[in-house]
Amino acid sequence: WIKSTVSQKNQPYLVILHSTIEKAEIKAQSILFNRSNKIRLKSKTINKQETEIIYEIQLNNQDNAFINEIALIDGITNIQCVSYNGDFNE
């Protein structure tokens, strides 16, 4: 399991998820919307085996335990949360 802490509040992160079921994508997106101050779709790539979706997010607090929650969704094959040096330009 991933240690569920981050070092800096409001720091942007990239969440990269791979799924094989559209319902899993929708469920994961719902969790991200509920746990994030801001969320933006950065990329979506679809092939015959799976879909890769990349979101840019800012967490509501310093807890990123949602990664474990999303990883347990049937159809999610991989999820990563990566520190990101970009920003949310409005």
Secondary structure, 3 states (H helix, E strand, C coil): CCCCCCCCCCCEEEEEEEECCHHHHHHHHHHHHHHEEEEEEEEEEECCCCEEEEEEEEECCCCCCHHHHHHCCCCEEEEEEEECCCCCCC
